[in-house]
């Protein structure tokens, strides 16, 4: 199914980017198609959340577990909702040119074949908008430019040769 991997160096600290991504309750304020988010449970290294995603007549909820190691990684595990599976990771590494390298990966599949087919058509645009939304949120919160360098992205939905076994084993 469609996957996307992207590394981008941004002019923010790992702590700033980690906090921005982990603040899932704020997603409806800036993330396209995220209509609401409720934290069900939270502790030192994980949280459980219900998110409502939607576009026009389409609305679904997703329950997920978000585990994290401050300020270096965030892993999203799918629990329940309209998906067969979800693998989503964020890794944050210090950059030698004063910033943070954000390594983002997402892979998912809908249970409903019609939704999956529609997602295949719009997947790349959805991911582009999502990345821009996170960059815009970082700019709004911390100022500065959107990125230090151009993104290094691979969308395996177009290139089937992309595999990242180490990511799959962590999910």
C-alpha positions in Angstrom: 0.0 0.0 0.0 1.2 3.6 -0.3 4.1 4.5 1.9 6.1 7.7 2.4 9.6 8.3 3.9 11.2 11.7 4.1 14.2 13.2 5.9 14.3 16.9 6.3 16.6 19.2 8.1 14.7 22.0 9.9 16.0 25.1 11.8 14.5 24.0 15.1 15.8 21.9 18.0 14.9 18.2 18.5 13.0 19.2 21.6 10.9 21.7 19.7 10.0 19.2 16.9 9.4 16.4 19.3 7.0 18.5 21.4 5.2 19.7 18.2 4.6 16.2 16.9 3.7 14.7 20.3 1.1 17.5 21.0 -1.6 15.4 19.2 -4.4 17.3 20.9 -3.5 20.4 18.9 -3.6 18.5 15.5 -7.1 19.7 14.7 -5.8 23.3 14.8 -3.3 22.8 11.9 -3.4 19.3 10.4 -5.7 18.9 7.4 -8.4 16.3 7.8 -7.9 15.9 11.6 -11.2 17.0 13.0 -10.7 16.1 16.7 -8.3 14.3 19.0 -8.9 13.1 22.6 -6.1 11.7 24.8 -7.6 8.7 26.6 -4.6 7.8 28.7 -1.0 9.2 29.1 2.0 8.2 31.1 5.8 8.7 31.0 6.5 7.1 27.6 3.2 6.5 25.8 -0.3 7.8 25.3 -3.5 6.5 23.8 -5.6 8.8 21.6 -8.8 8.8 19.6 -8.6 10.9 16.4 -11.4 11.7 14.1 -10.3 12.2 10.5 -12.5 13.4 7.7 -13.0 15.1 4.4 -16.4 16.2 3.2 -18.8 13.3 3.8 -16.0 10.9 4.9 -15.5 10.7 8.7 -13.8 7.9 10.7 -12.1 7.6 14.0 -8.8 6.0 14.7 -7.6 4.7 18.1 -3.8 4.6 18.4 -1.0 4.1 20.9 1.8 6.7 20.7 5.1 5.6 22.3 7.9 8.0 22.6 11.5 8.5 23.8 12.1 12.2 24.5 13.4 13.9 22.4 14.5 11.3 19.8 11.6 9.2 18.6 7.8 8.8 18.3 6.1 5.6 17.2 2.4 5.4 16.4 0.7 2.0 16.6 -2.8 1.4 15.3 -5.3 -0.1 17.7 -8.8 0.2 16.2 -10.7 2.0 13.4 -11.0 1.8 9.6 -7.5 0.6 8.9 -5.9 -2.8 8.4 -2.7 -1.4 9.8 -0.7 1.8 10.4 3.0 2.2 10.8 4.1 5.8 11.5 7.5 6.8 12.9 9.2 10.1 13.6 12.9 10.3 14.5 14.7 13.5 15.5 18.5 13.8 15.3 20.7 16.8 16.0 22.0 18.4 12.8 25.6 19.6 12.4 24.2 22.9 11.0 22.2 23.9 14.0 18.9 22.3 13.6 17.2 19.0 13.6 17.0 16.2 11.1 13.4 14.9 11.0 13.0 11.4 9.7 9.4 10.7 8.9 7.8 7.4 7.8 4.2 6.4 7.2 2.5 3.3 5.8 -1.1 2.3 6.2 -4.0 0.5 4.5 -7.7 0.9 4.8 -10.0 -2.1 5.5 -12.5 -0.8 2.9 -11.2 -1.4 -0.6 -13.0 1.7 -2.0 -11.3 3.9 0.6 -8.0 2.3 -0.1 -8.4 2.9 -3.9 -9.3 6.6 -3.3 -6.4 7.0 -0.9 -4.0 5.6 -3.5 -5.0 8.4 -5.9 -4.6 11.2 -3.3 -1.9 9.8 -1.1 1.1 11.9 -2.4 -0.9 15.1 -2.1 -2.2 14.2 1.4 1.4 13.6 2.6 2.7 16.8 1.0 -0.1 18.8 2.8 0.6 17.0 6.0 4.4 17.8 5.9 3.6 21.5 5.0 1.2 21.6 7.9 3.8 20.5 10.4 6.4 22.9 8.9 3.9 25.7 9.1 3.1 24.8 12.7 6.8 24.9 13.6 7.1 28.3 12.0 4.1 29.6 13.8 5.4 28.4 17.2 9.1 29.1 16.8 9.6 31.4 13.8 12.2 30.9 11.1 12.3 29.3 7.7 10.5 26.2 6.7 13.6 24.0 6.2 17.4 24.2 6.0 17.6 21.9 3.0 15.4 20.3 0.4 13.5 17.2 1.5 14.9 13.8 0.8 11.8 11.9 0.2 10.9 8.6 -1.2 7.3 7.6 -1.9 7.4 3.8 -2.5 3.9 4.0 -3.9 5.7 5.2 -7.1 8.9 3.3 -6.6 8.4 -0.3 -5.4 12.1 -0.8 -4.8 12.0 1.1 -1.5 12.1 -1.0 1.5 13.1 -0.2 5.1 13.2 -3.5 7.0 14.6 -1.8 10.1 11.5 0.4 10.3 9.1 -2.5 9.8 10.7 -4.4 12.6 10.3 -1.5 15.0 6.6 -1.0 14.4 
